[in-house]
Every structure is written in C-alpha cells, then in structure tokens.
Amino acid sequence: MRLFAQDLTTDTLQHIAARGLSEAGGPKPLLLRVLVDLFVRRPSHSEDEIQHFAEIAHTILPSATRAEIDHAAMRLCTHSAAPGELLDLLAARANEGAVLLFEKCRRLSTAVLHNAAASAPLVAARAIARRDDLDPATIDLLAARPEREIWIALAENEYAPLGTHILTPLVARAHNDAQLAQALCRRLPHRAEVLGLFLHAARADRLLMIAAARSRMGQSDTQATTLDANVSAKLNTAAPTSAKVFADCLTQSLHLSEELANSITQDQGGEAIVIALRALGMDADAIASLSRDDLSEGQMAWRRALALSISQPLSQMILKAMTHDDAPAPTSTQLTTFAEQKLQLSLSA
C-alpha cells in the first residue's frame, strides 16, 4: 500500500491516530514520527508524493509534541526531497532539531537563515556560523551581532569567506581574546595582519605562522646585518640583570611600546624574544648566549634552532605586524606541506 496515495481519512492513518491518542497520558509522539520515518525510507519521491506528504505533515504538525518535531527535523535535515516550507516550519518550532537544521540543512530558505542569523537565540546563530555554505550576506548579519561565541565560530569555520571588513574587527578583537587569536592563527597563518596575534598563539600555531610567512617571502635567506656595538653591549649587560632592564633595551632598540617589549620578554614560549633579537640582527649563537640562566640546554638549543630558521627581514615583518603598523598586502600563498617539513627540519637541525 502506498501511503502517499492516501489522505488522513484512510484506515491506515485512522489506526495510527487511534493508537496515538487512546493510551493513557494523552497524545504520544507517534503520528508525525511514523509519517516522517516512512518518508525517509526512500531517497526520492515523485512531486505528488512530496506534496501529499507536506499536506499531511502540515495538518498534524500543530498537535505534534516537541520530541516529534525534533525527530522530524533530524530525519528530514539532509533528505533531498524534504519539502522546503515544512523544513522552515520545523526550524521555527524544534529545539535540538532546529540547531541541526540551521547548521546542516541545505534546503532551508534564505529568508529563514537571514532572520535567524540576525535575531535568533545564540545557539541557532552559532549553528549557522558553522555552515559550510555561508554567503557574504549571512556572514554580515552574524558579524553584526555582539556575541563572542559567534565571532569565534566564524573564525573557526574555514569554509566561511571572510572579507577584509570582517577580518579587520576580528583581528582587533583577537588582540584581547586568546581563543579568537588562536582560531585566526590556525585559519589564516599566511596573512600579514594575523602575524600581529603572534603572542596569543600556541607554539604549534606560531611555527605555522613563521613557516607560512617564510613561504610568502620566497624563503628569504638574507643574512642579518651586524649589530651596532653599543646595542650589543647593552643587551649583553641587560640580559643577566633583570627582565625589566632587558625590556627597556628592546624598547629603545626596536622602537617598541613598553607593553609589547614586556610581553616579549616575559613570554614563556621563547619564539617572541628570538624574533625580537633576530630583528636586531643578532645571530643564533649570540641569541643563545643571552638566554636566561634558568633555561635548560634543550630550551637554549630550541631558541638557537629557531633563530637559524628565520631571516632578519622576516623577523622585522613579524615585529611590525605585532606593533599594529601597516603590514604588507597579503597574498594568496598558502602554507604547503613542503614548507612545514622544511621548517621542522630546520628547527631540529
């Protein structure tokens, strides 16, 4: 018997209705659930079948329980023949099912997506921000919202085409938000403006950023210039004295703000101080000699290896981005597996 050749007065649906309403406790999650389960058993349906299914579903939807509606939304979410108008209604009424629809369903109407992106509860808007088919208009609506979670979801969504007008406020926010900064570092390590987030990034993200920047600069092997004797003497004198004195020397030598110089000096990862000293033209052995006394031999070797892996121009470019100066226009060069391998080899040498 073909269900979709019948209507709600058939013996089959009357039987389903009787079972769903006769047991103690009132209506049971049965009518809409059974109807949807029968529909999704087949991957495709005729136009008549789809229309008849939609008519029956619209009729019983008002009396369906929340569990039934969630079930229907989850089962119909990725079905290619699911009626669009019914999906829109389910998105408005479901709970967990609505979240799935907003994140995965390709058949939701643009109007429903835009309305939810602009004004739906946070859980729904965050689900939309994770979609792999976001369009610029929807992104603009999401980015106009103040919730931090939505901005992080957009940054983490590598399929979201974020324009400069979105990236600029994202980068600005990330300077005070380590989680957002790390999401951007993983997403766009090759963009010059993201290098300014270097201090917020984890070590693995920093290495990717350095490798990507090296690749973008054409693997520059430009040799460092010799340090001015007075600068070198100042740094050697300051290093064993105190972090504050050393930071003051960096401030004067690199024209950094006191805040940035202090952050570089106090940074636990070691990459930031190596970049600062490399930008001054200090060679790897000199950088290792300026390492704090409480560093292990392995940590000192790490800093020397890192110094060998980057050029002075690259270090200066990273520092420039960290000071929020105008960085060079980004290119579309992507980090390659070869670039990653080359960096790892240079750091382990």
C-alpha positions as CSV (number, residue, x, y, z in Angstrom):
1,M,0.0,0.0,0.0
2,R,1.4,3.4,-0.9
3,L,0.9,5.8,2.0
4,F,1.2,8.9,-0.2
5,A,-1.7,7.9,-2.4
6,Q,-4.0,8.2,0.7
7,D,-5.2,11.0,2.9
8,L,-5.9,11.5,6.6
9,T,-9.2,9.6,6.4
10,T,-7.8,6.3,5.3
11,D,-8.0,3.3,7.5
12,T,-4.2,3.3,8.0
13,L,-3.9,6.8,9.3
14,Q,-7.1,6.4,11.4
15,H,-5.4,3.4,13.0
16,I,-2.3,5.4,13.7
17,A,-4.3,8.2,15.2
18,A,-6.3,5.8,17.4
19,R,-3.1,4.2,18.8
20,G,-1.5,7.6,19.3
21,L,-4.5,9.1,21.3
22,S,-6.0,6.1,23.1
23,E,-3.2,5.3,25.5
24,A,-3.1,6.9,29.0
25,G,-1.2,10.2,29.2
26,G,-2.7,11.9,26.1
27,P,-1.1,12.2,22.7
28,K,2.0,10.1,22.0
29,P,5.0,11.0,19.8
30,L,3.7,8.8,17.0
31,L,1.8,10.4,14.1
32,L,4.5,12.8,12.8
33,R,7.3,10.4,13.7
34,V,5.8,7.5,11.8
35,L,4.9,9.7,8.8
36,V,8.4,11.1,8.6
37,D,10.1,7.7,9.1
38,L,8.0,6.3,6.2
39,F,9.0,9.2,4.0
40,V,12.8,9.0,4.6
41,R,12.8,5.2,3.9
42,R,13.1,6.1,0.2
43,P,15.8,8.5,-1.1
44,S,13.5,10.1,-3.7
45,H,9.8,10.7,-4.2
46,S,7.5,12.0,-7.0
47,E,6.2,15.5,-6.9
48,D,2.8,14.2,-6.0
49,E,4.1,12.2,-3.1
50,I,6.1,15.1,-1.8
51,Q,3.1,17.4,-2.0
52,H,0.8,14.9,-0.3
53,F,3.4,14.3,2.5
54,A,3.7,18.0,3.1
55,E,-0.1,18.4,3.3
56,I,-0.4,15.7,5.9
57,A,2.6,16.9,7.9
58,H,1.2,20.5,8.0
59,T,-2.1,19.1,9.2
60,I,-0.7,17.2,12.1
61,L,2.2,19.5,13.0
62,P,0.3,21.8,15.3
63,S,-0.6,19.0,17.7
64,A,2.8,17.3,17.5
65,T,4.9,17.0,20.6
66,R,8.3,18.7,20.9
67,A,10.0,15.3,20.7
68,E,8.2,14.5,17.5
69,I,9.2,17.9,15.9
70,D,12.8,17.3,16.9
71,H,12.7,13.8,15.4
72,A,11.2,15.1,12.2
73,A,13.8,17.9,11.9
74,M,16.7,15.5,12.4
75,R,15.4,12.9,10.0
76,L,14.5,15.3,7.2
77,C,17.5,17.6,7.6
78,T,19.6,16.0,4.8
79,H,16.9,14.3,2.8
80,S,17.0,15.7,-0.8
81,A,13.2,15.5,-1.2
82,A,12.2,17.1,2.1
83,P,9.7,20.0,1.4
84,G,11.3,23.4,2.0
85,E,8.3,25.0,3.6
86,L,8.0,22.2,6.1
87,L,11.7,22.5,6.9
88,D,11.2,26.2,7.6
89,L,8.4,25.4,10.0
90,L,10.4,22.8,11.8
91,A,13.3,25.2,12.2
92,A,11.0,27.6,13.9
93,R,9.5,25.0,16.3
94,A,12.2,22.4,17.0
95,N,14.9,22.6,19.7
96,E,17.9,20.3,19.0
97,G,16.4,19.5,15.6
98,A,16.4,23.2,14.7
99,V,20.1,23.6,15.6
100,L,20.9,20.7,13.3
101,L,18.8,22.3,10.5
102,F,20.5,25.6,10.9
103,E,23.9,24.0,10.7
104,K,23.4,21.3,8.1
105,C,20.2,21.7,6.1
106,R,20.7,22.9,2.5
107,R,17.0,23.3,1.8
108,L,16.2,26.0,4.4
109,S,15.0,29.2,2.7
110,T,17.4,32.2,2.6
111,A,14.8,34.3,4.4
112,V,14.7,31.9,7.4
113,L,18.5,31.7,7.6
114,H,18.9,35.5,7.4
115,N,16.2,36.1,10.0
116,A,17.8,33.6,12.4
117,A,21.3,34.9,11.7
118,A,20.1,38.4,12.7
119,S,17.8,37.7,15.7
120,A,17.6,34.0,16.7
121,P,18.9,32.8,20.0
122,L,22.7,32.4,20.3
123,V,22.6,28.6,19.9
124,A,20.9,28.9,16.5
125,A,23.1,31.8,15.3
126,R,26.2,29.9,16.3
127,A,25.0,26.8,14.3
128,I,24.5,29.0,11.2
129,A,28.1,30.3,11.7
130,R,29.3,26.8,11.4
131,R,27.6,26.1,8.0
132,D,29.9,25.1,5.1
133,D,27.9,27.1,2.6
134,L,27.8,30.6,4.2
135,D,27.2,33.5,1.8
136,P,28.6,37.0,2.5
137,A,25.1,38.4,3.3
138,T,24.6,35.9,6.1
139,I,28.1,36.4,7.4
140,D,27.5,40.2,7.6
141,L,24.3,39.6,9.7
142,L,26.2,37.2,12.0
143,A,29.1,39.6,12.4
144,A,26.7,42.4,13.3
145,R,25.8,40.5,16.5
146,P,27.8,41.2,19.7
147,E,28.2,37.6,21.0
148,R,31.8,36.5,21.3
149,E,30.8,32.8,20.5
150,I,29.6,33.8,17.0
151,W,32.8,35.5,16.2
152,I,34.8,32.5,17.3
153,A,32.6,30.2,15.3
154,L,33.1,32.3,12.2
155,A,36.9,32.4,12.7
156,E,37.0,28.6,13.2
157,N,34.8,28.0,10.1
158,E,37.4,27.7,7.3
159,Y,34.6,27.5,4.7
160,A,33.3,30.9,5.6
161,P,34.5,33.5,3.1
162,L,35.5,36.3,5.5
163,G,36.2,39.6,3.7
164,T,38.6,42.3,4.9
165,H,35.7,44.2,6.5
166,I,35.1,41.2,8.7
167,L,38.7,40.2,9.3
168,T,39.7,43.7,10.5
169,P,37.4,43.8,13.5
170,L,38.1,40.1,14.1
171,V,41.9,40.7,14.4
172,A,41.2,43.8,16.6
173,R,39.1,41.7,19.0
174,A,41.7,38.9,18.9
175,H,44.3,41.1,20.5
176,N,42.4,40.7,23.8
177,D,41.0,37.2,23.2
178,A,43.4,34.4,23.1
179,Q,40.9,31.8,21.9
180,L,39.9,34.0,19.0
181,A,43.5,34.7,18.2
182,Q,44.4,31.0,18.1
183,A,41.4,30.4,15.8
184,L,42.6,33.1,13.4
185,C,46.2,31.8,13.5
186,R,45.0,28.3,12.5
187,R,42.8,29.7,9.8
188,L,45.0,32.4,8.3
189,P,48.6,32.0,9.2
190,H,49.8,33.3,5.9
191,R,48.1,36.7,6.2
192,A,50.4,39.5,7.3
193,E,47.8,41.1,9.6
194,V,47.4,37.9,11.6
195,L,51.1,37.9,12.5
196,G,50.2,40.6,15.0
197,L,48.5,37.9,17.0
198,F,51.7,36.0,17.4
199,L,51.9,36.5,21.2
200,H,48.5,35.0,21.7
201,A,49.2,31.9,19.7
202,A,50.2,28.5,20.9
203,R,53.7,27.2,19.9
204,A,52.3,25.0,17.1
205,D,50.4,27.9,15.7
206,R,53.4,30.1,15.9
207,L,55.5,27.7,13.9
208,L,52.9,27.5,11.2
209,M,52.8,31.3,11.1
210,I,56.6,31.5,10.7
211,A,56.6,28.8,8.0
212,A,53.8,30.5,6.1
213,A,55.4,33.9,6.3
214,R,58.7,32.4,5.1
215,S,56.9,30.8,2.2
216,R,55.2,34.1,1.4
217,M,58.5,36.0,1.4
218,G,60.1,33.5,-1.0
219,Q,62.2,31.6,1.6
220,S,64.4,34.7,2.0
221,D,67.9,33.8,3.1
222,T,69.0,37.4,3.5
223,Q,71.8,37.4,6.1
224,A,71.4,39.5,9.2
225,T,73.3,42.8,9.4
226,T,75.9,43.2,12.2
227,L,74.6,44.7,15.4
228,D,75.8,48.1,16.4
229,A,78.4,47.6,19.1
230,N,76.6,49.8,21.6
231,V,73.3,47.9,21.2
232,S,75.0,44.5,21.5
233,A,76.8,45.7,24.7
234,K,73.5,47.0,26.2
235,L,71.7,43.7,25.5
236,N,74.5,41.6,27.0
237,T,74.6,43.8,30.1
238,A,70.8,43.8,30.4
239,A,70.1,40.1,29.9
240,P,71.6,38.8,33.3
241,T,70.3,41.9,35.2
242,S,66.5,41.9,35.1
243,A,63.7,41.4,32.7
244,K,62.7,45.0,33.2
245,V,66.1,46.4,32.1
246,F,66.2,44.0,29.2
247,A,62.7,45.0,28.1
248,D,63.8,48.7,28.3
249,C,66.7,47.8,25.9
250,L,64.3,46.2,23.5
251,T,62.0,49.2,23.7
252,Q,64.8,51.6,22.7
253,S,66.5,49.3,20.1
254,L,63.4,48.2,18.3
255,H,61.2,51.2,18.9
256,L,58.5,49.1,20.6
257,S,56.0,50.1,23.1
258,E,56.8,49.2,26.7
259,E,53.8,46.9,26.9
260,L,54.9,44.9,23.8
261,A,58.5,44.8,25.0
262,N,57.5,43.5,28.4
263,S,55.2,40.9,26.8
264,I,58.0,39.7,24.6
265,T,60.5,39.5,27.5
266,Q,58.0,37.6,29.7
267,D,56.7,35.3,27.0
268,Q,57.1,31.6,28.0
269,G,57.3,30.1,24.6
270,G,60.6,31.7,23.6
271,E,59.7,32.4,20.0
272,A,58.9,36.1,20.5
273,I,62.2,37.0,22.2
274,V,64.1,35.1,19.4
275,I,62.2,37.1,16.8
276,A,62.9,40.4,18.5
277,L,66.7,39.7,18.8
278,R,66.8,38.3,15.2
279,A,65.1,41.5,14.0
280,L,68.1,43.4,15.5
281,G,70.5,41.3,13.5
282,M,71.7,39.1,16.3
283,D,73.0,35.7,15.2
284,A,71.9,32.3,16.7
285,D,74.9,31.9,19.0
286,A,74.5,35.4,20.4
287,I,70.8,34.8,21.0
288,A,71.6,31.5,22.8
289,S,74.2,33.3,24.9
290,L,71.5,35.8,26.1
291,S,69.2,33.0,27.3
292,R,68.2,33.2,30.9
293,D,70.2,31.1,33.4
294,D,67.1,29.0,34.4
295,L,66.7,27.7,30.8
296,S,67.6,24.1,30.1
297,E,70.1,23.2,27.4
298,G,67.2,21.9,25.4
299,Q,65.4,25.2,25.6
300,M,68.5,27.1,24.7
301,A,69.1,24.8,21.7
302,W,65.4,25.3,20.7
303,R,66.0,29.1,20.6
304,R,69.2,28.8,18.6
305,A,67.4,26.4,16.1
306,L,64.5,28.9,15.7
307,A,66.9,31.7,15.1
308,L,68.6,29.8,12.4
309,S,65.2,29.1,10.7
310,I,64.2,32.7,10.2
311,S,65.8,35.6,8.5
312,Q,66.1,39.2,9.8
313,P,63.6,40.6,7.2
314,L,61.0,38.0,8.3
315,S,61.6,38.8,12.0
316,Q,61.2,42.5,11.2
317,M,58.0,41.9,9.3
318,I,56.5,39.9,12.2
319,L,57.5,42.6,14.7
320,K,56.0,45.3,12.5
321,A,52.7,43.4,12.5
322,M,52.9,42.9,16.3
323,T,53.1,46.7,16.7
324,H,50.0,47.1,14.6
325,D,51.8,49.0,11.9
326,D,50.5,48.7,8.3
327,A,51.7,45.3,7.1
328,P,52.5,44.4,3.5
329,A,49.4,43.5,1.5
330,P,48.6,39.8,2.0
331,T,48.9,37.4,-0.9
332,S,47.1,34.1,-1.6
333,T,50.1,32.0,-1.0
334,Q,49.1,29.0,1.2
335,L,51.3,27.0,3.6
336,T,52.4,23.9,1.8
337,T,53.4,20.5,3.2
338,F,56.9,21.1,1.9
339,A,57.1,24.4,3.8
340,E,56.0,22.8,7.0
341,Q,58.6,20.0,6.6
342,K,61.3,22.4,5.8
343,L,60.6,24.4,8.9
344,Q,60.6,21.3,11.1
345,L,63.9,20.1,9.6
346,S,65.5,23.5,10.2
347,L,64.3,23.6,13.8
348,S,65.6,20.0,14.5
349,A,68.9,20.5,12.8
